Amino acid sequence: MSFLPLSNRILSFSSQTTVAIRTTAKHAQATREIHQSITMSRKRRASPDATHGRIGRPVPVEFDPWNRPLTPQASNAAEEWRRIRRQIDNVEDADLDSQHVIRLLTLAAEHRREYTRLAAGWKMLDHVLQPKSRTYEPLPLVQHDFLPEPDLYLDLFVDPSRNQAIKDCVSKYQQLKQSLDGFDPRSGAQWPIYELVEAERRRREYNSVVGSHVSVPPHQVPDEVSPQQLSSNSQEPQEPTPGPEPVLEERPPLCPEQEAVVKLAEQGRNIFYTGSAGCGKSTVLHEIKRRLKAKGKVVKVIAPTGLVALAINGSTTWTFMGWAPDFNKMPLDKLCGVTKANERVRKALRRVHTLIIDEISMVESNFFERMDSALRFVRKRDPEEDRHTGPDPASLPFGGIQLIVTGDFCQLPPIKPFKHCVTCGFELSTTKTCANRACRQSQFRLEDQFAFSSAAWQKCNFNYVHLKTIHRQRDEEFRALLEKCRTGIAFSQADIEILMNHESSTEDAVRLMPTREEVYETNERAFKKLPDPEFSYKCSDGRHIQENHQYLEYKYALEQNGDDRNHRVINFGDDNHRFEKVLKLKKDMSVLLLVNLNLREGLCNGSQGIIVDFESHSVGSLMRTLEGRPGLTYTQKEAIGTFASRNLNSEEPRMIALPVVRFQNGIERTILPECLVNEVGDPAPYSSVWRAQIPLMAGYALTIHKAQGMTLERVVINLENVFEDKQVYVALSRAKTLDGLKIEGDKESVKEVLERALQGDLQVQRFMEETQWIEFE
Ligand SMILES: Nc1ncnc2c1ncn2[C@@H]1O[C@H](COP(=O)(O)OP(=O)(O)OP(=O)(O)O)[C@@H](O)[C@H]1O
């Protein structure tokens, strides 16, 4: 790879890299343009008359995507670029004029036989080549469906006077990098400016957390550069009216018993904490993570399913261990060996201080056991790497990692447990017997499916905490019924009567259903009945994969969404993401809020409401509003900007229609787009993947699985098709009050389902009874 000066920036270019152009453009036109150029050059190559591999052959360009001549600075930059290209590639006739760098890059890529890897990522850094644009309104990152993510950005900073903020920022960043770890221009040159700033912010956070020896003088650290700064000569009149209120994800203050759990975690104890649905397990989890990270601990949060993992900004148990589903078939010793042999996984596992496992009820005991064995094996003391004394981690449960486990064994159990023998990996028969004669492990009993039945669990020496205060429900009668359902105490006839026949006000309630098909049909049917026009919002997905996380390239690939060539999304696995890929909204539609907007006002994840209107907001005012949103990173702002530009309802002026929702508590809010970022990969600094979308979903129906973790004001439950008895408790416990709950369906069959659900797990009951819970004052 070579590094070449261009204009005021350092650029990198190589036949090994994919190429992106990041500059301003009428992006859609320009994208078509480059696509066309590439297609044509491919055709030429395929033709017998073609001059194979010849460089600089002019590619017909029918229109100028920018519709205006380049500024003198741009021409200079282009000229320089051409000179460089000539130097490198001996280009004869790269006829570079105002027909642009696009063509040159296309040709360059062609010459290098790179065009199949050529990525065109169009990003607007405001104002460059667009004198008329006065506000920061990033254009969508449009990428060709046949191309991977770019790993090289070409920036044309054509007007230094107008780009002073950017230049300052870059130079500060470069100074800082130099002072940190020796200057490597690649890292600076390849990242878009926002990523630089964001990376720096993270680095600062990270350094302060891990107590790095590197101290960064504050004046060298680029402060976040506001989009307005980037368009310092913005002349768009400031709108007198403020934009809609910013969204801020909130968490409630902890109650004393919750605080006590966090304190135990801070003391480094292994903890299992549980409690009924709604006692704040997830709330505590987030707080533990936050506080331990602040102490410089490497904290990993994992969950058995992708859905939960995304919700807690963690990874799945599988990903954490570096295991694929097929690994189930491996004998234990081989599994340990394979885990250790994976350099990336090995390093990541050896680095962890604290592991938090959520939804432990869904982790099969065999899996828990195999995790323990593999972690002990991988973390075994290596005299070359470990200088500290003390017991060998291999002799400690989970290799000496502080283990914090949470969930509720009365909620959903492992999915299809005991498919394989824990020791030899042989597939178990329907009677859960291991057919491998050489294996001493013979029989598995369904009642041993939960993690607490494993030998590893017994060795963990947990501090057991049972949270008692339920925050979701306040009504005592309802709490008592739920507790019966949770612990398997039989409902009396009177209880069933209360559940089935109580007074309820569930108009506009969401329906919880066991299967996705039912949910889809219900939502579609209700949506189609609404007479008003439809507003459709395409999500904006993005990712930043660190250089050393190349294994994530494939996993989080941006792929074409359905037939829509211009919409690229990340597959978060089986539609697991909280936010829709394409959200369709209409006036009078019933919706659910998917973020904590304002807890004091009761607007939280799961709040229900009706869309009463759509308001047109200028993208400029939206972006200015985001400026005031605390904690929002540049990546998020940029993604939201991209989202807004992708979903304009008028081009000139650039406006987006935002839904106004009246929530069931009477509060009305304009709902702004939100961007959820997930940190992925190891080691730090982490890669990230994100999705920006309006944080709403159709509120007519949702699956019980998806409702897990939600608090619902009004809910109608259809229990007729439950395929897992514990879905009953999960579904019932989403409601806040009896008044907001209605159970639908044929009375006799529902009664049967309720009774069956109550049979509960004797093992769980025994475990809960026999455990010595810590009592707090
Ligand atoms: N200390 C608290 N004060 C007020 N509200 C709280 C407190 N702790 C949690 N909550 C609220 O109670 C609701 C349930 O909390 P949370 O989701 O953390 O419970 P959970 O035990 O994880 O529930 P589930 O088992 O159903 O997933 C949330 O709306 C949360 O904001």
The ligand as an SDF file (V2000), in Angstrom:
LIG
                    3D

 31 33  0  0  0  0  0  0  0  0999 V2000
  -35.7580    0.7380   40.6190 N   0  0  0  0  0  0  0  0  0  0  0  0
  -36.7220    0.9380   39.7230 C   0  0  0  0  0  0  0  0  0  0  0  0
  -37.5830    1.9650   39.8550 N   0  0  0  0  0  0  0  0  0  0  0  0
  -38.5620    2.1710   38.9560 C   0  0  0  0  0  0  0  0  0  0  0  0
  -38.7880    1.4060   37.8730 N   0  0  0  0  0  0  0  0  0  0  0  0
  -37.9720    0.3720   37.6800 C   0  0  0  0  0  0  0  0  0  0  0  0
  -36.8880    0.0710   38.5800 C   0  0  0  0  0  0  0  0  0  0  0  0
  -36.2470   -1.0250   38.1270 N   0  0  0  0  0  0  0  0  0  0  0  0
  -36.8720   -1.3850   36.9800 C   0  0  0  0  0  0  0  0  0  0  0  0
  -37.9100   -0.5450   36.7140 N   0  0  0  0  0  0  0  0  0  0  0  0
  -38.8260   -0.5860   35.5710 C   0  0  0  0  0  0  0  0  0  0  0  0
  -39.5630   -1.8110   35.6360 O   0  0  0  0  0  0  0  0  0  0  0  0
  -39.7580   -2.3440   34.3340 C   0  0  0  0  0  0  0  0  0  0  0  0
  -39.1730   -3.7450   34.2730 C   0  0  0  0  0  0  0  0  0  0  0  0
  -37.7510   -3.6570   34.4450 O   0  0  0  0  0  0  0  0  0  0  0  0
  -36.7660   -4.7180   33.7790 P   0  0  0  0  0  0  0  0  0  0  0  0
  -37.1050   -4.8650   32.3460 O   0  0  0  0  0  0  0  0  0  0  0  0
  -35.3710   -4.3460   34.1570 O   0  0  0  0  0  0  0  0  0  0  0  0
  -37.2320   -6.0120   34.5440 O   0  0  0  0  0  0  0  0  0  0  0  0
  -36.8370   -7.5300   34.2690 P   0  0  0  0  0  0  0  0  0  0  0  0
  -36.7750   -8.1750   35.5960 O   0  0  0  0  0  0  0  0  0  0  0  0
  -35.6210   -7.5930   33.4270 O   0  0  0  0  0  0  0  0  0  0  0  0
  -38.1250   -7.9840   33.4670 O   0  0  0  0  0  0  0  0  0  0  0  0
  -38.3080   -9.2980   32.5570 P   0  0  0  0  0  0  0  0  0  0  0  0
  -37.9500  -10.4840   33.4090 O   0  0  0  0  0  0  0  0  0  0  0  0
  -39.7540   -9.2390   32.2180 O   0  0  0  0  0  0  0  0  0  0  0  0
  -37.4110   -9.1130   31.3820 O   0  0  0  0  0  0  0  0  0  0  0  0
  -39.0600   -1.4030   33.3830 C   0  0  0  0  0  0  0  0  0  0  0  0
  -40.0370   -0.5360   32.8500 O   0  0  0  0  0  0  0  0  0  0  0  0
  -38.0860   -0.6600   34.2690 C   0  0  0  0  0  0  0  0  0  0  0  0
  -37.8070    0.6340   33.7560 O   0  0  0  0  0  0  0  0  0  0  0  0
  1  2  1  0
  2  3  1  0
  2  7  2  0
  3  4  2  0
  4  5  1  0
  5  6  2  0
  6  7  1  0
  6 10  1  0
  7  8  1  0
  8  9  2  0
  9 10  1  0
 10 11  1  0
 11 12  1  0
 11 30  1  0
 12 13  1  0
 13 14  1  0
 13 28  1  0
 14 15  1  0
 15 16  1  0
 16 17  2  0
 16 18  1  0
 16 19  1  0
 19 20  1  0
 20 21  2  0
 20 22  1  0
 20 23  1  0
 23 24  1  0
 24 25  2  0
 24 26  1  0
 24 27  1  0
 28 29  1  0
 28 30  1  0
 30 31  1  0
M  END
$$$$
